[in-house]
Amino acid sequence: MRYDVFLSFRGEDTRYSITDHLYDRLLRAGLRTFRDNDAIDRGQELKPEIETAIIESRASVVVLSEKYAKSRWWSKWILDDVRRWKAALTEVANLTGLVLSGSETEFIAKVVHTVSCKLDLKHLSTPAHLTGMETRAEVISSWLKDEQSNTNILAICGMGGSGKTTMAQYIYNSHKQNFESNSFLEEIGKYYKQPCGPIGLQKQLLRDVLGERKIMISVASEGTRKIENALQMKRALIVLDDIDDPDELNTLLGTNLFPTECKIIITTRLLDIQAWFRSISLRCWVHKLKLLNDLESLELLSWHAFGSKTPMEGFKELAMQLSKYCAGNPLALKVLGSSLYVSDEDPWRRNNMTEIWRSMTNALISLKGDLHSKIQGVLQKSFDSLPLASHKELFLHIACFFVGEDEEDVISILEDDLHAKSGIVTLINRCLLTVSPGGELMMHQLLQDMGKKIVCEESKDPVRRSRVWHDDESYRLLKKGDGSDTIEGLALDMRKVDQGMRSEVLPLKTSAFKNMDKLKLLRLKYVKLTGSYKNFPELRWLCWHGCNLKTIPSGLFMSSLVAIDMSYGHMEKFEAPMVLNSLKILNLKQCGKLVSICKLSLLPKLETLILQSCSSLTHVCKTIGDLESLVLLDLSGCTKPWKALPSKKYVNQHGGGIPEQPLLLFLPPSLKSLYLANCNLDNNNHDRVVFHAQSLFNLSLRGNLFEYMPNNIDLKMLRLLNLYSCPNLKSLLCLPSTLEELCIDWCTSLERITFQSGRFSLREFGYKGCFKLSEIQGLFKLVPVAKIDEADLGHMQWIKAYQDHKVDLVGDDITKGRDRRIQMLYEYGIMSTYLQGIKDQSMTTYEYTSSSASLSFRVPLHQKKDKIQGLSVSCLYRSSGYKDTDWWILLAKVSNTTKGLTWIYNPVVYCKPSVDEDVVWLSYWPIGNILDVGDEVTIDIFWEKGMMIVSGCGGSLVYTDDDDEIKEEENCENTTIKGKEVIGGDLSEFEVTTGGYYLCRRDFFYSDTSYRLKLLFGDNVHYTDSLGWRKTRESGLSWVLKSYIDAYPKEIVLGVDFNSESEINKIEKAVSSVEGVEYVSTRKEIKRLIVVGHADPIAVATCVREFENMVDILSVNYGHYSESRSRKRLHNG
């Protein structure tokens, strides 16, 4: 098209007024506009030229004036077609146009904006296949629409090739029409560095925002001031792509606040961009772009490789391997997929397509192939931008040797040479590295390959490179005895060496290392060495799994060693040959033949000693008690650790002996973490061991056999206690008040837990598989009615007659595997129970009743000698025919509307009725102290829709005279949780922002949903209220929650009634987009949806319910917790 706009008008009426002004503004807005007096040369015939202009214009703007239809020239021109002219005028008259009735300037601006939007000249080109883009854009779209947000700037962060620019383009195209003006500046980092680059970018930004062609700027500071002024006048959407320096941002935006209606989006590879805004008035929200999940990756690869949404038949397995290698990086998927695309015009590639795919996939998976140059270039940009040479060296070390290793261990090993602590922060901020919740260093596979390729480019000969990690190359180098002073790190795993290269397994000679004077990092696995060990003067890290040595060679020069890891080896005796002032980490895990550890005094800086599963260990030298830096000791799996550790007969503080004197173990006072898991400890041997560790705050006794915790361990500073799977443990009494985290899962005999303070104060806690657990002091008490004295049941004494009746309790973990007789639940001062399938007059005889799920009444006058003790609340319900499930929800809301008080109680324990069977929920609320005559009280019952039918509710005031009051206080004492401690008392931990109180013992592994709280308390409830008691505790997740839950994916199993294959595909795609989901699998034959990842189970279920109402969360299985993870993180608190 030659023109954007054809401007039609009556010259006599408007040529030198509004038409002239409109024409000028259209040109300034960058719209190529035709009008007859400018565009037609003198002497040309008018009619053909105008006809051509009309045909070659994308849009027409008609300025209808009073005499528009009376033009002689136009009438003459269309004289041959009066009918068409009349029809055209009639059509124009019927159009809804813009009418000038006020300010001409504002009117013209509106016309130009309307035309620009209709033409969509600023629509950016985006990839044809935007897989996963829509769901990832939702949160950004919500932010753009929120004009009340006090954050004007959003930074989209991510690694190279993750789709930051594509996301910004997609958002820009989707929302630019909602703003007065908009601008998209691409590759700012590239253009800013060019001569006159800053001013050129400023001019472009001002042209876009102001709609003016000519922008005059002399110096950058002038341009910044003009931009600040422009942003005060315009409701603008601005995208600044590829920002990597704060100066670029300040030059283009300035530092002054601008209206909340303006929205700025930045794309960057830097995560710490928020630090740029700390000294200025602007605020930024950082949004880290999520990479594609497995299903999305396979789909995007298939579009580019096969031209379809799914792989060709016979290629699915290869495509899955390739997409897994790309690990969700859209650029890599696009480039590799396109490189494998075979067109019909290429018969040779078409015939050999399978072999081509297999060859490339094998090359990438084995890391023998070169990373595609386009992918390498994009990724290496982040590496090249690292500010210090030490940062680059650190990145290459991690890429080649330390992915998956503990962060703090790596810092200890590399700190002196490369300032690793600050360097790791820099790599994280530049999206080159992440740290898992468990504390391991993690790096995207493509970044690892990029780093390794950089090392390979140092030389074609591995001997001349700084790092050698490929097993075949390392083996060939050592076998030949080659080596050079350029090698700083070497790794060799004999199990992965090509079988053809080692026809016979012979020990390698240590002389192969003689020329490696700069060797600092050595990782060997199941390698046999022979010879002298004097050739390692600079070694910092020795990792030698499956070591064939029985003792440490006397000639091994170890003075620079920071970490020794000789796990799974044949070591029988460890004795340092010299003082090792640098050694901080000694790991001898699963050295099954290790008997003795001597001369620990030669390791004065030792911080971590791991002797896990050293089943033959019988002697640890006495000097272990003198190690002032030792913070972690792991003796897990050692069958008799108390015999191996140094000890003496314990004498009490009065100097007198004790019959059967226990052993006092020599442990250093610096010790913070002690692991004694699976050590066969029972009360026969455990009670005979005493140790004092004043700083101990992490103790693991998981998998042991004792029935109760001994009193001879100093636990005053304890924060974490792990008793996972102690099957004989019956009680935990007087736990220290410092304790924050307690793991008792699968303690199948545990019945009771109490605390020194008398109050529940744990931050993280769970009790899965504790089938006999009946009481947790300060939290709940669940006891069979048969075990409760009749007098303690108060006005519900009649229930005793049904004490042996069975109920089917579901919901909380404490309901699983326990006595099925009627139970009474005490918590928050409320006592409640369920009666299933029983017909009794006492169940339905209430002072106030309703056939619906709500009722209200006013507190009546009563005799002065009587005192209101509390309120009885009941609910009658039955199953709605919902399929078999353990996922039930029933809540009761009690309000004193006169006093503005509201409590919502969710017992988490529910009764599942059989078909056509009634269930009555009975509860007693001791709220008499806030009920006065005339107060209006309302009762409402809430339940999960579709699961049950509530057919009525009831309420009665419970009175007591003065004689009974004393007795009731005694009864309340027996419930462990006094009524006044919660109801009508201190409810700060359960208060929501709307002023009500949500009393719920929520699962410690996930919180309630904001959606449900909004239904209960209204739309004004804040999302942090879903955290419940957590929001009042210390901010941030503890290391246990990180390593036990987040670091290891959980498996969520849902029961779903699938209707069709198409529905399954929709559900899988939707669930894949849920935050934290890593893998989705469907088993249609047993109606199961299996989700693996770190997602909230409730969020997953909510997502599925968008397609299918019949959804149950059947189980949530957490990954195995490795206690060796994050040990240093724990030590640092």
N, C-alpha and C positions, 0 to 999 in steps of 0.2 A: 504494500500500500504506500502511495506517495504522500498522503496526508493522514493526520490523525483526526482532524475535525474540519468539516465543511460548515462555514458560518453563513447562514442565510438571513437576510435582513432587508428592510426598505430604506434605501439610502437617504432619502429626503427626511425621514423621521429620526433615524438613530445613528447615521454613519459617523458623525463627529461627537457623539455623546456616549451612551452606554455601549454601543457596538465597538467603538474605538477602544474604550476602557477594557471591555471583555476580551477583545482581540489581544491587547497588550498582556493581560494576565494569563491568557492561554499560552502565549509564546514564552512568558517567564516561567511557566510551569513545565516547559519542555515539550509542549504539544504542537506539532506541525499543523498550522491552521491555514485554510484557504479562505480568502475573501477577494471579491472580484477586482477591486481597484489596485491591489498589490500583485496578484498572482497572474494577471493576463497582460501580455505585452501589447503596446499600442499597435493598431492595425490588424490584430488578430480577430477572427470571427468569434463572437461571444458564445453563441449557443454550443458548438462542439467542445470548446475549452471548458465550459461550465459542466457539460455532461460528463466529460472525462474526469473533472475534479470530483464530482459527486460519486462516480463509480470508484475512484481511487481513494476515497476517504473512509475511514473506519467508523466515523460517527458524524451526525449532523446536529448542529445547534441552530434552532430557528428563533429569531428575535421577533416575536409577534407584536407589532405596533398597530396603531389605530388604522393606518392607511396601507398596511402590508399587502392586502389583497387587491388594492386599487392601482397598483403600479402599471403604467402603460407598457413599459418595457417587458415586464413579465407576462402581461396579457397578450402582447403581440407574439412573444416567444412561444406561448402554448395555445395560440389561437386554433391550431389544428386539432387540439384535444381538450375541448372545454370540459367534457365529462370527467376526464382524469384529473384535471385541475380542481374541479368542484369536489370530487371524492377525496382528493388529498387534503383540501382545506377542512372538509368535514372531519376527516380522521385526526388532523392536528388539533382541531377544536375539542375533540373528545379525549385527547391525551391529558393525563394529570401532569401539568408542568409546574414550573416555579414562577411565582408572581412577584414582581417588584412592588413592594408596598412600604418599604422603610429605607434603611441605609443602603445606598447603591454599592458601597464598598463591600459590606457583609454579603449582600446578594450575589455579587460577582464571585466572591470567594467560594460561596456555596455552590454556584454553577460549576466552577472549575473543579472543585472537589468531587462533585457528582460525576462529571465527565471522566475525570482521572480514574475514579473507582470502576466505572463501567468499562473503560478501556483496559484497565489493569496493566498499565505499562510497566509497573515495577514488580511484576510477578517473576520470581526467581526460578531458574531451572533447577529441578531436583531430580535425583535418581528415579528411574521408572518403578523400582521395587523398594518401597519404604517399609520393609518388614519390621514389625514391632514398634514403629514410630508413634502410632496413634496413642497406644496405651502409655508410653513413656512421656508423651507430651501433655497428658492430662493435668499433672500437677503444675506445670508451667502455665498452661492455659488458665487455670484457676487463679494463679497469681496475677496474670495480666488483667483479668476481669475484676480483681479486687482493688477498687480505687481507695479503699480505706487503709490499705497496707501502708505502714510507715517505711517500707523498704522499696526503693525505686529501682535498684540495680540487682540483677540476677546473673550470677556467673555459672555457666555450664562448663564443668571441668571433666577431664578424662584423659586417658592415654592417647597417643597418636593413632588415628584411624578408628577411633571409637564412635564416630558419627556426630561430633559436637557441631561442626559447621552444617551438616545436613539437618540436624535437629533445629538449629537456629533458622535455617532457610524454611523449613516446614512450619515452624511457629510464625515466622514473618509473613509467609504467604497466607496463613490461616487467619491472621488477626490484623493485618495492616489496614484493612478497610474500616476498622473501628477507631482509627486515629486520624487527626487532622492532617498530619504529615508523618512521613516515615523515611528511614534511611538505613541502608545495609552496606557497611564498609568491610570489604573482604581483605584478608591477609594483611592486616595492619602492621604486624611485626616486620613483614617484608618491605612494604612501601615506606614505612616510617624511617627506615635507615637510609633511604635514597636521598640524594640532594633535593632540597625543597620538599621532602616527603611530608613533614608535619603540616606545612602550610597547604600543600595540595590536598591532604586529607581533610583539613579544616574547611577548605573551600567547598569540597564535595558535600560535606555534612551540612553546611549552611545552605547550599543550593537545594538540597533535598528538603530541609526543614522549612526554609522560608519560601521556596518555590521561585527563586530568583536566579537568573542566568549569570549575571555579572556580580561577582563578589570580589571586593578589593581588600587584601590583607597584606600588610607590609612585613610584620614580624609575628611570630607564633603567639606571643602574649596578647597581641591585639585580636587574633583569631579566637583565642580562648575566651576573651571578654565578650566578643560578639556571640559566641555559642552560648555562654551563660545567659545572656540577655534573650536570645532566641528561645531558649528552653523555658523561660518564664512566660512566653506569650503563646506557645503552641502545645497542644496535646499530642505529643510525638511518641512514636515507637522507633527506637534506634538500636541497631545491632552492630556491635564492634567485634569483628571476628579476629581471632588469633592474637589476643593481647598477651604480651609476655614481660611487660615492664610497667611499673607505676607511672613513669614519666609519660608514656603513651596515653594512659588514661587521663592524667591531669591535663595534658595538652588538649585533648578532645572534649573533655567534659568540664574542666575546671574543678573547683572545690566547694562551690556554693550549693546550697539546697535548691532543688527545683520542685515544681508542683507534683503532688502524688499522682496526678493523671499521666505524667510522663513515665515511660517505662524504658529502661536500658537493659539490653541483654549483652553479655560478654561471653565469648568462648575463649578458653585458655587451658593450658596443660598444667597450670599451677593450682594446687589445692589451698595454699595459704594466702590466697588473694585477699581474704578479709583483713589481713594485717595492713593492707594499703589504706584502709579507711579509718584506722584508729585515730589518726591525727586530724581528720577532716570531718565535716558535718554529714557527709553522705553515708548511707548504710547499704550493705550488700548481703545477699543471701546466696550461699554457695550450694549448687546442686550438682552432685557427682553423677554423671551419666552412667546408667547401668548397661553393661554389655548384654548381648543377645543370649538367651538361654539355648538349650540344645535343640529344641524344636524350631525356634526361629532361625538359628544358625543353619540348620539343614535346609530350611525353606529358602533362605537367601542364597545359599550356595547352589541349590537346584535351579533357581531362576536363571542364574548366570551360566551354569554349566550345561543345563539341559533345556532351558527355555520353558520350564514348567515348575509348578509348586513343589513337586515331589521328584525324587530321582527316577531315572529310567530303570526298567526292570533289569535286575542283575547287578545294579551299581549301588544299591542302598548301603551295603556294608562299607564299601570303599568311601562313599560320600560321608557317612557318619564318622569314619576315622579322620577324614580330612577336616570336617567341620569341628570335630573335637580338638584337633590340633590348633585351629584358629582361635579356639576358646572364646567365641562370641565377638571377635573383632570384625566389624562390618567391612572395613577396607580389605582385610586379608581374605575374607570370604568372597568378596566381589572380584578381587584380582586373581586369586587362584581358580575360582570358578570360571571366570572368563578365559583364562589361559588354557583350560581344559575343554572349552566348548569346541565341538566338532560340527562343522556345517556340512550340508549335503554335497557341496562343491568339492569337498576334499575326500575322495574315496579311500585314499591310503589311510588317513587318520581315522576315517569311519570304520574301516576294517580292523584297525589295530587299536581301537578305542580302549578296550579293556586293559591291554598291556600298558598303554600310556598312563592310564589312571593308576594302575597298580604300581608302576615304576615311580611315579611322582609321590604317591602316598607313602610308599616304603622309604623313599629317600628323606621325606620330611620327618616321618616318625622316628627314623634312626638317626636324624640330625646329620646325615651325610650330605644332604643337598644344600645349595645356597638359598638363602632367603631371597624371595623375589625382590628385584632392585627397587621397584616402586614402594613395596612395603618397607624395605630397609631404609629408603630415603625418608619416608614419613616418620618412622620410629627414631631414626638416628638424629633427627632434628632436636629432640629432647635431650639426647645424650650430648650432642655438640654444644648445647646451650648451658651445660653445667658450668658454674662460675669458677670452680677450682679443679686443678689437675687431680688432687686427692679424691675429689668426689667421683671422677671418672674411673680412677683405679679401684675405688671401693665398689662401684657398680659392677665392674668387670670381675672382681673377686667374688661377689655375691652371685652373679650370673653363672659363673663357672663352678663354684664349690659350695655355696652356703644357702641355696634355696631350700627351705624346709628346716633350717637350723634355728635354734633359739636365739632371739635377738640379742639378749644380754650376753650370751656366750660369745657371739660374733663381736660385739662391742669390746668385750674383754680381750679377745684375740687381736683385733685390728686397731684398737684405740691409739696405741703409741705411735704407729706409723701413719695412720690415715685419719685420725680424729673421727673415728667411726660413729660416735654418738651423735654429733652434729651433722655428720655426713648422711646418716640414715634419715634424719629429719628432712634434709634437702631432697633426697631421692623420693621420699614419700610425697613431699609437696609438689614434686614435678611429675607425679603419676608414673614413676619408674619402679616403684616398690610399694608393697603393702605389708602390714603386720597383721597376722591372723589374731583373733581374740585369744587364742592360746599362746601367743607370743612368738610364733614362728615367722621368719622372713618369707614372704611370698612374692613371686614375680610372674607376670604373664609369660606364657610359653614363647610368644613372639619376641618379647623383650629379651628373654634369655638367649634366643637364637640370634637376635641382633647383636647382643654383647659378644657372643661366641664368634660371630662372623668378624667383628672388629678385631678380635685377637687373631683369628686365622689370617687376616690381611696383613698382619705384621711380617709374616714370612710364609712361603710355601712349605718350608721345612719345619715340622713341629719342634725340632731341636732348637730352632732360633726364635721361638715364640716365648712370651712371658708366662703362658699358662698352657698346660697340656691336661686334658680331661677325658678325651675319647679313649676308651679302654684299649682298643687295638693299637692306637698310636703310642700310648703309654707303654704297653707291653713290648712293642717292637723297639722302642727307644731304650728301655731298661735291659732287654735281652741282648741288644747289640753293645750295651755299655756306653751308648752315646749320652751326651749331656752338655749343657753349656751354662754360662753364668747369666744367661738371660731368663732362665726358668725360675719363676717365683712360686709357682704352685703346680702340683701334679696329683692326679687321681687315677687309680687303677682298681677295678673290681674284676678279679680273675674269673668270676662266674659269668661275666659278660664278654670275655674275650672270645673271638671267633675260634671254634674248635679246630679248624684247619690250621690255625697258626701255632697251636700248641699240641702237637701230636703226643707228646709226653710231658707230664707235669713235673718240671724240675725247679728247684729253688732258684730265685734270681739272686745275683750277687750285689751286695751293698756297694761294691766298688763302682757300680753304674752311677752312683750319686756323687762321685768324687769331684766332678767339674761343676756341680750345681751349687756354687758358693752363695747364691742369693735365695736358695730354696727356703721358703717360710711356711708354706702350707702343704702338708702331705696327707693324703687320704688313701689308705690301702684297705682292701677288703679281701680276706682270705688269700693273701699273698705270702709265700714263704721266702724269707730272706736268709742268706748266709754271709758271713764275713764280719769285718770290723764295722763298728757303728760310730766312727769318729768323724764322718763326713757330713755332719748336720749342724754346723755352727750357728746358723741364723734361724733354725726351725722354731716357729711359734705354736703351730698346731700339728699334733700328731694324732691322727685318727687311724687306727689299725685294727679293724674288726677281724676276728678269727686269727689273731696273732699267734704264731707258732712258738714264741719264746716262753720258757718256764719261769724265768726271772729277768729282771732288767739288766742288760749287759753293762759291765763296769765301764766300758769305753764309750758309752753313749753320751755325747755332749748335749746336755739338756738345760743349760743355764738360761736359755732364752725362751724355753717352753712356757706357754700360758695354759694350754689345755692338752691333756692326754686322755684319749678315749681308746681303750683296748678291750672293748666289750666282746663277748662271745669267744674269748681266746683260751689258751691253754696255760695261762699264768698260774703258778702254784704258790709263789711267794713274791710280794711286792716290797722292794726295799730300794729307795732312791740312792744312787751311787754318790751323790753330792748334795750340797745345799741348793735347793731350787727356789730362789727368791722370787721368781716370776710366776710359778705355777699356781693357778687359781682353781682349776677344774681337774678332777681325777675321776674317771668313769671306768669301772671294772665290772659293769653289769654282765650277769650270766657267765662269769668265769667259774664254771662248775667245779674246777679243780683247785681254786684258790683256797689256801689254808691259812695263810698268815700275812698280815700287813705290819711292817716294821718301820722304825725310825721316822715316824710322822713329824717329829720335831724338825726334820730337814725340809719340811714344806711349810714355812711360817706364814705364807700368804694364802694358804688353801682356803677356798670359800665353799666349794661343793665336793662332797665325797659320795659317790654312788656305788653301792655294793649290792645292788638288787639281784636276788636269786643266786647269790654265791653260796650254794647249799653246803659246801664243805668248810666254810669259814669257821675257825675255832679261836683265832687270836687276832686282836687288834691292840697295838701297843698302847701303853698307858699314857703316852704323850698326846693322845688325841684330846685329852682334857685340857691341854695347854694351847690348843690352836685358837688364837684370839680372833681370827677372821672367819672361822667356819660357821656358816649359816644354814647349810643343808646337809643332812645325813640321811641317806636312803638305805635301809636294811630290809626292805620288803622282800619276802620270799626266803629270807634266811631262817632256817628252822629253829635255831636256838641262839638268837642274837644276844641274850643276856649272858650266855657263856662266852661269847666271843669278845664282848666289850669288857674293858678293865673294870674291876669293882673291888669293894672291900665290904666287910661285915658292917651293917648299919647300926649305929649307936644313937639313941634318941638324945634330945637336947639336955636331959638331966644327967646324961652320962651312964645311965643304966642300960643293961642289955635287954633285948627283947627275945622271948622264947621263939625259937625257929627264926633267928635273926635274918631279915631280908638283906639283899645285896644292894649296896649303893653304887650305881654306875657312874663312871667318870665321864661326864659330858661337858664340853666347854660352855661357859655362860653366854657366849655369843650366839648359840644355836637358836635358830628361829623356826626351822622346819624339820620335823622328824617323821620319817615314814617307816612304820612297822607293820605294813599290810601283809596278810597271809603268812604270819610267823608262828602259827599254831599256839598263840597265847590263850591260856585259859586261866581261871582263877587259882589253880594250883600253882602255876609258875609265875603268873602275873603279880600276885600278891607278894611274892618274894623279891620283887624288884622295886627299887626306889631310885628316882633320879630327879635332880633339881636343874631346871633350865629356866632361869628367870625371864629370859626373852622369848621363850617358846610361844608362838602364836599360831602354828599350823601343826596339827598332830593327826596322822592317819593311822588308824587301827583297823582298817577295813579287812573283812574276811577272817577275823579271829573268832575264838570259841568261848570267850568269857561270858558270864551271865550278868555281871554288873561292872561298872567302872570302878577300879580301885581308888582308894583315897591317898595313895602314897606317891602320886605324881603331882608336881607343882604346875597348876594350870591357871595361875592368876592372870596371865596376860593372853590367854588363849582366845583367838578370834575364829579359827576354823577347826572343826572336829569332824573327821570323816570316819563313820562307822558303817559304811555300806556293806550289806550282806554279812552281818554278824548274827548268825541264826539262833544262837543261844541267849542273846542279850534280852533281859527281861525288863530292866528299868534304868533310867538315867535320872539320878537325883541330884539336886543342888548344883546344876550346871553354872559355871561362872558367869557373872553379869557382863563380862567383856565379850562373851561369845556372840558372834554375828552370823555365822554360817554353820549349819549342821546338816550332815548327810546321813540319813538313817534308812534309806531305801532298802527293802528286802531284809529288814531285821524282823523276821517273821514271828518272833516270840515277844517282841517289845510291847509292853502294856502301858507304861506311864513315864512322863517326863516332867521334871520340876526344875525350878531355877532358884539360885540363891536370893535373887531380888524379889521372888514371888510373882514377877511379871514376865510376860512373853516379850522379848526384845530382839528376836532374830531378824536379820535382813533377808537372808536366803534360806529356804527350808523346803523339804518335801518328805513325803512318807509313803511313797509307792511301795506296795507289797508288805506293809506293816499290818497284817491281818488282825492282830490282837490289840492294836493300839486303842486305848479307851480314853486317855486323858493327856492333854498337853496343858500344863498350868498356864493360865492367862489367855488361852486360846479356845479350847473346847473340852467338853467331857461327853462321851457317848457311852451309855451303860444300858444293859438289858433291864427292863422294868422289874424282872424277877430278882435283881440284886439290889433294889432300892426299897428301903423301909416304907411301909404304908404311910407313916406319919410325915415322911419327907415329900410326899406327893401332893400335900395340901388339898385343894378342892378337887383334884383329879384322882383321889384315892380309888374311885370305882374302876380305874384301869387295871388295878391289880388282878381283878378277876380274869383278865385276858392275857396275863403275863407270858403264857406259853404259846400264844397265838403267833403265827408266822407272818412276816412282812417281807416284801421283795424290795430292798433298798438299793438305789443306784445313785450315780452322781459322783461324789467325792471318792478319793482313793480309800478312805477309811471304811467305805461300805463294802469293799470287795473282800470276799473270803471270810466274813465274820459270821457270828451267831445270828440266825435269822429270826430269833424271837423279838418281840416288840422292844424297841430301843427308845430311850429318852435322851434327847440332845440338849446340853446346857451350853450356852455361849451368849456373851453380851448381857448376861442377866436374864435372858429369855430361855424358857424351857419349852420344848416342842416334841411331838411324836406323831406317828402315823398309825391309823387303824385301818386294816385292809379287810374288806369283806365281812365286817361285823355290823349287826343291827342292834343298836342299843339306844334307849330313850335319852340317856345322858349325853349322847353325842350330838343331838340336834336340839336339845332344850336350852335355848339361849335367850337372854333378855331382849336382844335385838337381832332380827334375822332378815335375810333378803334372798330372793330366788335368783338374784343376779350376782355378779362378782364385786358388788360394792354396796355399802350402806352408810348411813350417818345417823347420829343421835346427839342429844344434849344431855350432859351429866345432870341427873335429877337431884332433888333434895333427898337427904338421908338422915337417919338418926345421928345425933351428935356423938353418941358413944361408938358408932361405927366409923371406921376410917377406910378410905379407898386404898386398897393395897395395890391393885393393878388391873389389867385388862386381859380377858381371855378372848382369843381370836380363833375362829375355825373356818375351814373351807371344805366343801364337798365337791369331788370331781371324779371323773371316770375317763377311760381311754377313748379316743375318738376313732379307734381302729387303725391308728398309725402303726406301721410295721415295727417289729421288735427292735428296740433301741435302749441304750442306757443313757441317752442324752435328753434328760428332762429338765425343765426349769419351772419353778413356782416361787413367786415372791409375794410378800404381804407388805402393804403400805398403810401405816397408821399416822394420822395427822390430828393435831390439836389446832384446828384452823383459827380458833379464837386467839391463841397465843403465838400462832405462826410457826409451830414446830412440826417437823415431818421426819419420820423414820421409815426406811425401807429395809426389810430384812430378807436376805437370801440365804437359806440354810445350807445350800449346796448339796444337802442330803435329801433325796426325794424317794417316794414310794411309787413303783411302777405297777399299775393295776392290771389284772388280767382282763380278758374281754368280758364286757357286760358286768364288771365288778366295780362297786363304789369304794372310794378311799376317802377317809376324813383326816385332814391335817388339823391337829390341835396345838395351840400354843398359849403361853402365858407371858405377858409383858409387865414387869414391875414398874409401872410408870405412874403409880398413884400420887406421887409427890408433885406431879405437874398437872393433875386433873382437879379442877374446882367446879363447884356447882355452876351450871349455865354454860360451861365450855362446850363448843361443838366439836365432836369427834367423828372422823370419817375413817372407814376401813375399805381398802381396795385390794383386790387380788389380781396379780399379773401372771401370765403363763405364756409358754411358747405356742403360738398359734398353730393349729393343725394337729397337735399332739394329744391334747386332752380337751374335755368339755367340763367347764366349771358350772355346776348347777345350783350353787348357793354359797352364802357365807354367813357367819354369825359373830356376835360379840356380846360379852357380858362383863360388867364391872364386878370385881372381886373385892369384898369388904373384909375387914378384920377389926376386932375390938382390941382394947389395950392389952389384954392378957395374951392374945394370939400374936401380937406384934413382935414380942421378944422371941417367941418360938420361930416366927417366920424369918427373923434375922439370922437365927441359928441355921435354918434350912438353907438360906441363901449362902451362908458360909460354906456349906457342904458342896455347893455347886462349883466351888473354886473361883468363879467370877462373880463378884458382888454386883448387884443391880446398880447401885449408885456409882460404881466405877465407870459405867458406860451410859446406861439409860438415865438421862437427866444429868449426867456428870460430864467428865472429860471425853468429848467425842472428836477431838481435833484431828485424829488420824483417819476419821471416817467422814468428815464433813466435805460436801461438794460446794462448788462455787455459788450455787443457787441458794445455799443456806440449809438444805436438808442433810440427812445423814444416811449413808449407804452402809448398812451393817452386813458385811459379806466376807467370809473366810475364803477369799479367792485362791485359786491354784497359784502356787508360787512360781510356776513355770510360764505362765502367761496371764495377762491382765484382762479385765472385762473390756467390752467393746464400747466405744464412744456412742455408737448407734443405739445400743440398748439404754445407756444412761440418758440419752436425749428423750427416749420414749418415757422414761421414768420421771425425769426432772425438768424436761423442757429443752428447747433449742439453745438456751443460753448457757447450758452446762459446758465447762471447758474440757478440752480433750485430755488434759492432765488428770482429770478426776478418774479416768479409767485406770490410772495407776494405783488407786486406792491408798493403802497405808504407805506405799513406796514413796509417794510424793513428799511425805514429811520426814523421810530419812535422809541420810547423807546422799548428796547427788552423785550420779555416776554408778555404773554397774561394777560390782566387785569382780575381782579376778576369777573367783570360783564360778560365778555365773557366766563369765566370758568363756572360760576353758571347759566348763562342764556342759554348757548348753550351746552357746553360740559357735564355739570352735568345732564342734562335731555335729553334722547334720542330723536332724531328727526325721523319723519316718512317720508320716501322718496317714492313717488308713481310714477312708471314708466309705460308708455304704451308700450307694447311689442306684436308683432305679433308672437305668438308661433306656431311652425310648427308641433310639435309632443310631446308626453309625454317624450321621451328620451331627447329631447332638453330642456324641462322644468327641468328635473333632473340635466342636465349638468349646466344649468344657475344657478340653486339654489346652487349647490355645489361650483361653481366658485365665485358667489357673497358672499357666506358665508365666503370665505377666504379673502375678502377685509378688510383691516384694519378698525376697528371700527364697523363692522357689527355684530349685536347681534341676529337678527331674520330675517328670510326671509319667505315670504308667497306668494303663487301664486293664482290668481283668473282667471283661464283660460277663463271662460265664458264671462268676461268683458275685457279680455286682459290687466290685471293689474299685475304688480310685486310690492309688498309692502315690503320695507326694513326698519327695525327699528335699530337704533344705533347711533353712533357718526361719521359715515363714511362721507367722502366727496361725495356729490351727483354726481359730475362729475366723480369721480373714479368709482362709482357704474355703471353709464351709460357706461363708457368706457369698463368696464368688460363685460357688457351684449352685447355690440356691437361686441365682439369677436365671438359671436354665431348668432346674429341677428342684421342686419343693421337698421331695422325699430324700433328705440327706442326713446321715448320722456320722459323727466322729466316733469311730469304733475304738481307735487306740492311737496314742502318741508315744512312739518309742524313741528314746534318746540314745545318742551314740555313746560308746564306751569312753569313760573319762580316764585320760592318761595323766597320772599325778606328776610325772616328770616334766610336764609342760609348764611353761611360765614360772618356773621356780624362782628365777631372779626377780621377776616382776613382783612376785609375792613378797620377797625379802625387802624390796623397796617400798612395800605397802601400797 
